[in-house]
Amino acid sequence: MTHIIKVNEHGDLYLPSEVLVKLQPGTFYSLEVQGDILILRPERSGVLSPEEKAAKWRKWAASHSANSPGLPDEALRRENIYD
């Protein structure tokens, strides 16, 4: 069965309700484009293991460390936190 989807000026996709009822709530989907066809493939549940979360956080932190000035030591003192 063919369904028509609409893309607005911001690039948002609008799916017909008959398509949405077939999708599982909370599931992440990857979008594959094959010519004129868009394919939605279910991804993992989106829940990361503690190790994956830690690795993702370390990667994010490493990407920002060179660009930020950091905090001076006095900013981390208890008596200065509440000023």
KAQUI-V291558 format. One record per backbone hydrogen bond with DSSP energy under -1.0 kcal/mol. NH is the residue of the N-H (numbers start at 0). CO is the residue of the C=O. E is the energy in kcal/mol with one decimal. If there is no record, write none. Layout:
NH:CO:E
NH:CO:E
This chain:
5:13:-1.8
7:11:-2.0
10:7:-1.8
13:5:-3.0
18:15:-1.6
19:15:-1.8
20:16:-2.0
21:18:-1.1
22:19:-1.3
26:23:-1.7
29:40:-3.0
31:38:-3.0
33:36:-3.1
36:33:-2.0
38:31:-3.3
40:29:-2.7
42:27:-3.8
52:48:-2.6
53:49:-2.3
54:50:-2.4
55:51:-2.4
56:52:-2.5
57:53:-2.7
58:54:-2.3
59:55:-2.2
60:56:-3.0
61:57:-2.6
62:58:-1.6
64:60:-1.4
74:71:-1.4
75:72:-1.4
79:76:-1.3
80:76:-1.1
